[in-house]
Amino acid sequence: MPSIQPRPAFLLAQVGAHAARRFAERVAVLGVAPSDVGVLRMILTTPGRSQQSLAEELGVVPSRVVTLLDALEGKGLVERRRNPADRRNYALHLTEEGARVMAAVWELGAAHEDELLAALDAGQRAHLTALLEAVAVHQGLTAGVHPGYQGPPRAGG
């Protein structure tokens, strides 16, 4: 009979789902979803980036990025500016409101992490981070990009 002890993959999924749900609840008070936060963070860290580079880093088709950006632009968080080097492309920037929202997200994120990892001391947190980074690298995950942007896996692929 198989062990009834939870296995690491299950625990990762359980804690990950809980963490994602709690983070979504926290950022909802700012009028954004976790997917919005991910895109805003990517624009914040590379202001002026193109829609194409964002699509490539997220691993999604450009039309998906257009949809995400349209929603963020509608909320007044992102603006598209003509790229001075190539007027056919847009350069992406946070608005003042977008920067304000991201500052609030960083504070909420710190509180979220503290609550989630309250059972661990600083050394244990650092060790857990290193272990999870090693797993992510081994799995070929793109650093800082949540795989949820790509949607559910397709049948046969």
N, C-alpha and C positions, 0 to 999 in steps of 0.2 A: 504494500500500500504506500502511495506517495506521502511524503511529509506534509503535515498540515501547517508547518511554519511558512509564513509568507516569504516568497522569493524576492530577490532584489528588484527584478523587473516589475513585479506587481507593486512593490512599495514605491518605486519611482513613479509609476502610473497613478497610484493612489494619491501620493503627496503632490504630484504635478497637477492633477485635476483639481484638488483642493486649493492649491496655490493659485491656479488660473482663475478659479471661480471667485476667490476672495479678492484678487487683484482687480478683476472686472467690476466687482461691487465697489471697491474703493475709488477707481477712476471714473465710474459712472457719475459720481457727484460733480465731476468737472465737465460732464457732457461729452465724454469721449469713451471709446471702446479700446480694449487692448491692441487691436489691430491698428487703430489710429495712433496710439502711443508709439508703436513700433516704427511706423512711417515717419512720424514727427521726429523721433529720435534720430533716424537716419538722415533726415534733412538738417537737423540741428548740428550733427557731427560733421556734415559735409555740405555747408550752404552753397547754393549755386549749382548743385549737381543736376544732371539731366534726368528726365523721366525715364529714358532708356537705361541709364546706369542704375537707377532705382529698381527697374524691372529685372535687370540682370542680377543684381545683388539679392533681391527677394526670390529669384527663381520662378518668376511668373511672366505671363505674356503681357506685353505693353498695354493692351486694352484693360487688363485688371488694374494696373497702376492708374490709368486714366480714371477709372471708376472710384478708386480710393482717393485720388487727389481731388476729384470733383466734389466729393463729400466734405473733405477737409477745407477746401476753398469755400464751400457753401457755409461752413461754420465759422469762417473768418480766421482760420488758423494757418493757412498756407497761401502763398501767392506765387503765380507763375509769371516770370519776367522773361522777355526775349533775351536770349543769350547774346551778349555783345560780340562774341567771337563767331557765332553761327546763328543768324537771325531766324533760321528754320526751326531751331530748337528752343525749348523753354529752360530757364534756370529756376530751380525751386528754392524758395526761401520761406522761413517762418515769418508770420506777421508778429506785431507786438503781442497780440492776444495769444498767438501760438507759443511764443517764448514764455509768456506768463503761465500758460497751461503746463508747459513742460517743467517749469520751476516747481509748480505745485505737484506734478507727477513725481519728481525726484523726492520730495518730502514724503509723499504717500508711499512711494516705493521703499524708502528707508524704514518707515514704520511697518510696512508689510513684511519686509525681510526680518526685522526684529521680532515681530509676532510669530512668524513662521518658524524661525530658528531659535526661539527662546530656550529650548531644551539643551542647546549646545553652547559651550564656551567659545571664546575667540579662536583658540587653537583648533577645536573641532570644526568650526565653521570654515576655517582656512583649509583644513584637510578635506572636508566634504567638497569644497569648491574645486580643489585640485583634482580630486577623483572624478567629479562630474565633467570637468574640462577634458580629462583624459578620455573618458567614454565618448564625449561629443566629437573630439578630434578623430578618434578611431572609427566612429560611425560616419565620418565625412560631412558632419554638419557645418554649415556656414556660421562662423562666430557672430553672435549678436542678432541672428535672423531666426525668428520663430518659424518652424516648419508649417504652421497653420495657414500661412498665406497661400500655399500651393493647393490647399483643399484636400479632400480625401483621396487616397490612392485610387487609381483607375484599375479596372479589371484587366488582367493580363499584363500590367506594367508596373 
